[in-house]
Amino acid sequence: MDFLKIAIFALMGGYATFLANKTIAVYHDGLRPMMPEFINGNISRREMLGISFAISIGFITGFAMPITLATGIIVVHIVLLAADIIGVSIGSTVVAVVAGALWGGCVPVLLDSIIALFGMLPVNFLDALSAVGDPITYAFVAFPALAVAYQFGKVKGLATFLISLLGRVIIEFVNPVTIAGNEVSLSAEGIAMLCGMICLIVFAALDKSRGDESGDNLFVDNVRRIRGNIKYLIPMGVIISVAASYQWIAGEPIAAALLGKGDVTSAAIVAFIQAIAFLPLVITTALVSGVYATNGWCDWLEGLGYIAPNPVVAGVFGGAAMGVEVLGLDRIGRFLNRFPALKSSGDNIRTAMTEILEVALLVGGINAGSTIWGGTGIFMVVGLYLLNEALGRPVIKMAAAPLASIVVGILANIAAVIGVLPVA
């Protein structure tokens, strides 16, 4: 049992709960706009419990948990969304923090226990579940082309796709390259993504549209409130980056899949791009509410932890980054309002990454189902995925196939126990 890991996750859960309880920061972007009414007393804690639970539980059970089980990397939603629920619903700060810390500390223990349990089953499908993340490694680099197509049209989107493809093919052809007498294999996925992002940035920079900054003064009090809480926000940045430096956490499935494969550099790149994608949403909801995001511009705090040489440096990076975010809040807001093309690019990157994830995880879920139980596994994953769609998506779309592959694994073990499925 890794007691350091338990302690850091307990600290993460407890401190995030403290921030939510004191209305300093919450993780869920949809909860943040509700916070002013809560602060003013127009919404009770009991009502906030219902709201936060309703908008968060699906992400915890239907999104973060299946991805966590499939990759072995804890998706932070499990800890930080639970901290939101606990923090806003319990009046006593001490009780809330203790509850949040207990939950945070239990998360890695539960994950390790489930993994150990898998090893005792007649059909150990844990290795097969790792196949869920395989397509993500190759598919996610297409998101710049999709984002460009959404924002600047299909011709530019296709051009971006072809440039990314060309970059990937060239790197595959020339690898490995010799640098200073050493053979180095460049990342084909990284180069393809870089080519796509360059195209997206160029197209956004060429857009001459300008926005209006006249509404900035409306949020002066909210900016002042967030800045006044900077001393409480910086420690959260430290905690997240330290946990990331051990490669224990990810902010979303792409980074989780890459970390699960040991590709830390690509996971860091994805985390930084994710920050660009969510920056407009985080900044806007923070300015409107006066309540900040628990993990700042998701997920660059994790990205800084990934690239840090050790946990101490990661903590310094994370704390400094959170401080920069808070101090630059109003300037960044004005910048995004002045250049609406860049703001739209963030929104389109987020949409593109979500859609690619949905397809990649479906393919990965089918692969995992096939590995676990052949054609029967494929039948169940596809069938459960489509039933989820027909029933109005009780499970989040991108998590439906990974969760279905877990169901296949459970049913395969039941079949093995009763003698229906031969065990090799």
N, C-alpha and C positions, 0 to 999 in steps of 0.2 A: 504493500500500500504506500503510495507516494504522499506523505504528509505535507510536503511543501505545496504540491498541487492542490490538495484539499484546502490548505490555508489560504492560498491565493484566490481560489474560487469562492471561498467563504467571505473573504475580504471584498471581492468584487460584488457578490450578491448583497452583502450588508451595506456597503457604501452606496451602491446604486439605489437601494431601497431608501436610504437616508436622503438622497437627492430628490427622489420622488415624493417622499413624505413631507419634505420641507418646500415643495413646489419649486425646486431649483432647476431640475432637469428630469425629463422622462425619455424613454427610448422610442416608444411608438410614435411615429409622425402623425398618426391620426388622433392620438390622445392630446397632443400639444395644443391644438386650437381650443380644446375644451377647458384648459387649465385656468384661463382668466375668470370664467364663471365659477369654477371651483374655489379659486383664491378669494373671490368676492363673496362667497357664501351662498351663491345662488344654486349650487349643486352640492348635495350632501356627500359624505364619504360612502354611504351605502349606495347612492346612485352612481358614484364614480367606480365602485366595485363592479357594479353591473356593466357599466360602459367599458371599462378596461378589460374585464374578463371576456366580454363578448367579442371585442376586436382583437384580442391577443391569443386566446386559447387555440384557435385554428393554426396560427403561426407556430405555436409551441409544439402541439401534438401532431399536426398534419404537415408540417414543413421542416422545422428544425430537428425534431427527433429522428425521422427517417433518414435525413441527410447525415446526421451525426452517427447513426448506427452503420450507415453504408460506408462512411469514410474513416470513422474512428476519430474525427476531429470535432470538437464541441462547437456547434453553431451558437453564437452568443445570445440569440433570441431566447434560448432556454433559460438563461440566467437573467438577462436584462428585462425581458417582457414580464417575467414572474416578479421581478423587483418592482416594476411599475404597479402591478396589481396589488402587491402587498403594501407598497408605500402609500398609495392614495387611499387605501381602504381602512388602514389601522390608524387610529388617532394617536396613540402613544408612540413617540419616536423610538424609544428604547425597545419596546415590544416588536415594532416593525423591523428595526435593524436586526434584532436577534433572529426573527423569522426569516428575513432575507439572507442572513449569513448561514443559517442552517440549510436553507434550500441550496444556496450556492455551493456549500461544502459537500452536499449530498450528490450533486450532479456528477462529478467525476467518479465517485464511488459507485453510483448506479450504473454508469457506463461500463466501468471495469467489471462489475458483477454480471451484467448482461453478456459481455464478451466471454467471461468465464463460463457462463451457463451455455452459450452456444457451443463451446468446446466439449461439453458433456453430451450433446445431443447425438443421436444416431446419424443424422444428416447435418453436419456442421456447415451452414450456409453463409458463414461470415466472409469467407474468401470470395464466394460468388457475389456477395453484396458489393464488394469493392468494384465489381464490373459496372455498377451503376454510374460511377464517376468517370469511367474511361472515355466516353464520347465527349464529355465536357472539355477535356484536355485539348482536343483537336477542334471542336466546333465553336468554342467561345470567341476565337479570334475573328470570326465573321461579323461580330457586332458593329464595328465601325461602318462597314458597308451598308448594313441594314439601317443604322442611324442616319447615314447620309441620304439613303433613299427616302426615308420618311421626311427629312427636313428639306432636302435640296432637289429631290426628284429622282426618278428611276435611272436616268442616263448617268448622272453623277454617282448614284449608288452602284450601278453596274461597273463603272470605271474604277471605283474604289475597290470593289471585289476583285477585279482582274489585276489591279496593281498589288493587292495583298497576296493573291494567288501566285503572281510572278515572283514576288519577294520570297515566298515560301519555297517554290520550286528551285529557285537559284541557290538558296541556302542548303537545301537538301542535296543539290548537285555538287557544291563546292566543299561541303563538310567531309572530313574535318579540315580546318585551316591551321596553318602554322604561324604562331605569333611568338616572336622572341625565342624561336627554337623549340617551342612547345606546341604540341597538337591540341587544338581546342575545337570542340563541337559547338557551334552556335545554335541557339534555339530557333528552329524554323517557325514555331508558333509565335515566339516573341517578335521576330522580324516581320512576320505577316501582320501582327497586331500593330506594330509600330508604323508600318506603311499605311494601314488603314486610318490610324489616328492622325497621322500627318495630313492625309487627305481631308479628314473631317475638320481639323483645325484651319487648314488653308481655306476651305469653302466657307467656314464661319467667319474668318477674318475678312474675306472678300465681300461679305454682306455689309452693305453700307447703312442699313437701317439703324436708327437711334431711338432710344426710349426717353421717357420723361422722369426726371428726378424730383419732381415737385412734391411727391408724397412722402419723402424721407422723414420730414419733421413729425409726421404722425406717430412715429415709433421711438421718439427720443426717450420717453420714460421707460419703455421696455428695454431699450439698449442699456440704459443706465442701471436698470434692475439686474440684467444679466451680468454686466461688468462688475456690479457690486458683489456678485456671488463667485467671482473668479477664483477666490481662495479655496472655495469648495469644489470647483470644477477641475482645477489642475490635478488634484490627487486621483481623480477618476481616469484622467489621461495616463497617468503613471501606471495605474493598476492594469489597464487594458493593454498597454504596450509591453509591460513586463510579462503578462500571460501570453501575449503573442510571440515574444522572444523565445519562449519554450515550445512554440508551434503547437499550442494546446487549443487555440481558438481560431475561428474564422467568422467573418461577418456575413458570408453568404455561400451558396453551394459551390461556386466556381473555385474560390480560394480553398475551400475545404477539400475538394477533389484533388487539387494540385498539391496541397500539403500532404494529403494521404498518399500521393505518389512520390513524395520527397522533392517536388519541384518548388522550392521555397522562393526562388527569384521570380518565377512567373506568378506565384501567389501574391507577392508584394506588388508587382505591376498591376495585377487585377484589383488589389485593394486600393491603390492610388486612383485608378480609373473609376472605381466605384465611388470614391469620394467626389470626383468631378460630376458623376451622374446624379448623386444625391445632394450636392451642395446647394442648388437652387431651392429644393424642397426644405432642407434643414434651415437655411437662412430665412426663408419666407415665414415658416411656421414659428421660428424663434422671434422674429421681429413682431409678428402679429400677437404673440402670446406673452412675451417676456419670460418664457421658460425655455431653457436650452435643451439640446440633445445630449443624452447620457454619454454617448460615444462620439460626440462631435460630428465632424464631417465623415460619416461612415464611408469607408473603413480605413482611412489613412493612418489612424493610430495603430491599428493592427499591422499595416504595411511597414510603418516605422519600426515596430517590434521585430518584424521578420528580418529586416536588413541590419538591425543592430548587432554588433559583435558579441554583446553579452547583456544580461538582464539589467545591470546598473545603467549602462548607456541607453538601453531601451526605455527605462524609466525617465531618464533626463529628456530623451526625444519626445516621449509621450506628454510629459508635463509641459514642456516648452511649446509643443504643437497646440495643445489645448489653450494655453495662454495666448498664443498668436491668433487663434480662431476668435476668442472672445474679444480681444482688444481690437481686432480688425472687422468686427461684425458689421458696423454701420458702413464702413468703406466698401466692403464686399457687396453689401446690399445695394449701394449706389452704383457700383460697377455693373452688377447684373441687370439693374434697371436701365442703365445707359446703353448696354449692348445686349439687346434681347435675343440676338442670334446665338450668342454663347449660352444664355440661359436656356433657350430651346434645345441646344445641343445636349445639355445635361439631361433634360427630360427625355430626349430621344435615345440617348445612350442607355438610360434606365429601362426604357421600353424594349429596346433591342436586346439587351442582356437578358431580360425576363423571358422574351419569346424564344431566344436561342436555348436558354436553360430548359424551357418546357419541352422542346423537341429532343435535346440531348439526353435529358433525364428519362424521357419515354423510351428512347433507343437503349439507354443503359439499363432501364428496368426490364425491358424485353430480353436483353442479353443475360441479365442475372437470372431471370425466370427460366430461360433455356438451360443455363448451367446447372441450376438446382434440380429441374424436373423435365428437361427436354421440351417436347411439343406441348405437354400438359402445362408446363410453366409459362410458355408463350401464350397459350390460350387464356390462362388465368390473368396474366398481367394485362393483356390487351382488353379482355372482357371487363375486368374491374375498372380499368382506365375509362372505357367508354360508358360504363354504368355510372361512374362518378360524374361524367359530363351530363348524362341523361337526367340524373337526379339533382342537377343544379349545383354541382361541385361542393358537396359537404367537406371534401378534402381539397385543399389548394391544388390547382392544376399541376404545378411543377412537382409537387410531392406525391401525386397519385400513383405514378409508376413505381418509385422507390418503395412506397408503402405496400403496394400490391406485391412486389417481389418479396417483401418480408412475410406477407400472408402466405405466399407460395412456400417459403421456407418452413413456416409453422405447419402448414398442411402436409408438406412432404414428410416431416417428422412423424406426424400422426399416422400417415400412410405407412411409414416404415415400421412403426410400433405394431400396427395391426397386420403387417405382412403383405400389404398391397404393393409397396414399393421396395424392391430388393436393394439392400445396402451393400456397396462394394467393400 
